[in-house]
């Protein structure tokens, strides 16, 4: 019975430790969004095209 309790405790501590590591990595290594370059439309057709895309 003692061995079973020890296995349960080790499993819980392992799960907490693993979750803690994953959460830390999520905050330490954020994904960078690429910068988008918006070109100003020149003509009427380009303005209509850009307004439809949004």
KALIN-V999354 format. One record per pair of residues at least 12 apart in sequence whose ideal C-beta (glycine too) atoms are under 10 Angstrom apart, sorted by the first residue. I is the first residue (numbers start at 1). J is the second residue. D is the distance in whole Angstrom. If there is no record, write none. Layout:
{{I:J:D} {I:J:D}}
This chain:
{{38:50:9}}
